[in-house]
């Protein structure tokens, strides 16, 4: 596991993304009032904070980029952090549109005649906050609506160079690891995207029921 002391900025990890075709995922953590973006790779421990994150990619479907998420508190004390999942299109084209669909509770990116659907859960809970921001808002850490940086600034749509972000609040009860899943589905047919998303959500509900 790579140990990171000072957190890298969103721009510094720009050349080391996790890609789904032309959509790029950058995970991050909000810890004690500061935003930390993963600069490279899919596993890090923030030594001074006692928090780590690990993302494991799994091959489940040709149209799906699927990830298992693990966020761990290595401290015995209770902690509150926020997991951030940011996505952006690899090219800053004007035709790129990113937006939140409240009725379906998902995020869409549309570019080059292709649509990407973004969704995920942590411990069975679907994303709690989401927003679409101009890239420079993320670059300058202007994505928060309050001074203590605890709530994402809500914005439903951006055309052009944008970053969509969804977040999970993570409440650790002492030393523990919390698991979740995230996915990006890509297709030209919106109905196909919705069908696959529903199938993934149904699988989550089935697992939670079994527990």
C-alpha positions, 0 to 999 in steps of 0.5 A: 500500500502506498503511503501518502503524506501531503494530499495531491490536488485534483489537477496533479492526478489529472494524467493518472486517471481510471478510465471507462472508454472516455470517462475518467474516475477520480476518487477522493476523501474529505477528511477533517475539512480537507479534500484529498484526491487520489493522484494515481492508482486505486489504493492509498493510506493517508497516514496522518489521518489514519484513513485508507481507501482501496478500489478494486475493478471487476470485469462483470459486463462489456458495457460496465466499468465496475468497482468494489470500494473499501474505506477503512478507519485504522483508528479506534476513535469514531470518525466521520469522513466523506467519500467522493467519486468524481467523473469527467470526460477525457476531452473538454469538448463543448458538446459534452453535457453532464447532468443529474436525473432526479427521477432516476437518481443517477448521473449522466454524461453525454458526448460523442454520440455516447451516454454514460450512466454513473451510480453506486452505493456504500454499505447498501446506501445509494449516493447521498449527495451529487452535483455537476460542477465546471472543472475549475470549481473542482480544481479550486476546491469550490465544490462546497456549499458551506465554509466547513466543506461538509455539503456539496454545492448542488448544481444539476447540469453543465455543458462543456468541461465539467466534473460530476461528483457524488458523495457518501457520508461515512460514519466509522464506529471505531476501527472498521472497514466499510464496503461499497460498489460503483459503476459506469455504464456506457451505451448509445441506448438510454433504455439499455443503460437503465436496464443494466443499472436496475439489474445492478441495484436489484443485485445490491438489494438481494445481497442486503436482504440475505444479510 
